[in-house]
Amino acid sequence: MCRSAGPALAAGSCCGEALAEVEMNAQVGDRIVVKGVRVGDATRIGVVTALRHADGTPPYEVRWLDDGHSGLIFPGPEAHVERGPHHEDR
């Protein structure tokens, strides 16, 4: 476990190991899945209803499936995108 919070972490490495930076990209209709970060936290799923950037980068406006609430999300490392039916197989 790395305990460094210094320049090495900011530069994209931790304790001599490179950290991969993944660019998130979503389109309207995709699902944002946010896994709980603590024991007992539920996984939340939101459907992207609007984009703030035409290139599909965050933040996203989503409607949460568990309670119907809509909001703006800036996804963190615990989140990933599941493609909606509008994407073609490539």
For each residue, the residues with C-beta under 8 A, 3 or more apart:
1:
2: 9 14 15 17
3:
4: 8 9 14 15
5: 9
6: 9 10
7: 10 11
8: 4 11 13 14 15
9: 2 4 5 6 13 14 19
10: 6 7
11: 7 8
12: 18 19 21
13: 8 9 16 17 18 19
14: 2 4 8 9 17 19
15: 2 4 8
16: 13
17: 2 13 14
18: 12 13
19: 9 12 13 14
20:
21: 12
22:
23: 57
24: 57 58 75 79 80 81
25: 55 56 57 81
26: 30 32 48 51 56 58 60 81
27: 30 48 51 56 84 86 87
28: 48 49 50 51 84 86
29: 47 48 84 85 86
30: 26 27 47 48 81 82 83 84 87
31: 45 46 47 48 81 82 84
32: 26 45 46 47 48 60 62 73 75 79 80 81 82
33: 43 44 45 79 80 81 82
34: 43 44 45 46 73 75 76 78 79
35: 41 43 78 79
36: 39 40 41 42 43 78
37: 41 78
38: 41
39: 36
40: 36
41: 35 36 37 38
42: 36 66
43: 33 34 35 36
44: 33 34 64 65 66
45: 31 32 33 34 64 65 66
46: 31 32 34 60 62 63 64 65 73
47: 29 30 31 32 62 63 65 84
48: 26 27 28 29 30 31 32 51 60 61 62 84
49: 28 61 62 63 70
50: 28 60 61
51: 26 27 28 48 54 56 60 61
52: 58 59 60 61 72
53: 56 57 58
54: 51
55: 25
56: 25 26 27 51 53
57: 23 24 25 53
58: 24 26 52 53 73 74 75
59: 52 72 73 74 75
60: 26 32 46 48 50 51 52 72 73 75
61: 48 49 50 51 52 70 71 72 73
62: 32 46 47 48 49 70 71 72 73
63: 46 47 49 68 69 70
64: 44 45 46 67 68 69 70 71
65: 44 45 46 47 68
66: 42 44 45
67: 64
68: 63 64 65
69: 63 64
70: 49 61 62 63 64
71: 61 62 64
72: 52 59 60 61 62
73: 32 34 46 58 59 60 61 62 79
74: 58 59
75: 24 32 34 58 59 60 79
76: 34 79
77:
78: 34 35 36 37
79: 24 32 33 34 35 73 75 76
80: 24 32 33
81: 24 25 26 30 31 32 33
82: 30 31 32 33
83: 30 87
84: 27 28 29 30 31 47 48 87
85: 29
86: 27 28 29
87: 27 30 83 84
88:
89:
90:
